[in-house]
Amino acid sequence: MKLYMRIAPELYLKELVVGGLDRVYEIGKQFRNEGIDLTHNPEFTTCEFYMAFADYYDSMELTDNMLSGMVKELTGGYKIKYHANRLDNDPIEIDFASPFRRIYTIEELEKMANLSMPKDLASDETNIYLVDACKKFDVKCPPPQRTTRLLDKLVGHFLEETCVNPTFIINHPEIMSPLAKWHRSKPGLTERFELFINKHELCNAYTVE
């Protein structure tokens, strides 16, 4: 039997939406040869869904209600204890009460790191500015030091570390989100979100054309 290791169900789910099924989802295994570390495994399971006539606000609300409701149904409340640092250390408390916190990628990064980035995030000026910012805060970003990688490292250092309780990091720059729809009112940004819980990314979604 010839078997295939698939990297994503995206294409087939989108074909179903175009074909007239307004809401589709699939839970299944994916395989990606992108390296392995403590938070990345080449073999993983995803829940991927698409909704016609919806945007990233709808997706955030659905995700919020689904996860909050699951925790309530399973535990009887919204707060759970989780041993994030081995069983011999005290557990942390994670609060899944809705609504989840939402923070704006660039605005929050500038606020927390006391930065004032150039308006054109794709410019050489921005790249130089971010290289200097990483040096200032001792944020490691080995070559190639592209603007997207520099931004990602800074977001990880300043924003993701605050996301113990469920938090949506939203409105990523266009240069970081080539598949997402451009933001309807904020030039240079996109209608995208990532959900972080206990400092780890659990969801990535966006409005599409």
HELIX and SHEET records of a PDB file:
HELIX    1   1 GLU A   10  VAL A   18  1                                   9    
HELIX    2   2 TYR A   56  THR A   75  1                                  20    
HELIX    3   3 THR A  105  ALA A  113  1                                   9    
HELIX    4   4 ASP A  124  LYS A  136  1                                  13    
HELIX    5   5 THR A  147  PHE A  158  1                                  12    
HELIX    6   6 GLU A  160  THR A  162  5                                   3    
HELIX    7   7 GLU A  174  MET A  176  5                                   3    
SHEET    1   A 2 ARG A  23  PHE A  31  0                                        
SHEET    2   A 2 GLU A  43  MET A  51 -1                                        
SHEET    1   B 2 LYS A  79  TYR A  82  0                                        
SHEET    2   B 2 ILE A  92  ASP A  95 -1                                        
SHEET    1   C 4 ARG A 101  TYR A 104  0                                        
SHEET    2   C 4 THR A 167  ILE A 170  1                                        
SHEET    3   C 4 ARG A 192  ILE A 197 -1                                        
SHEET    4   C 4 HIS A 200  TYR A 206 -1                                        
END                                                                             
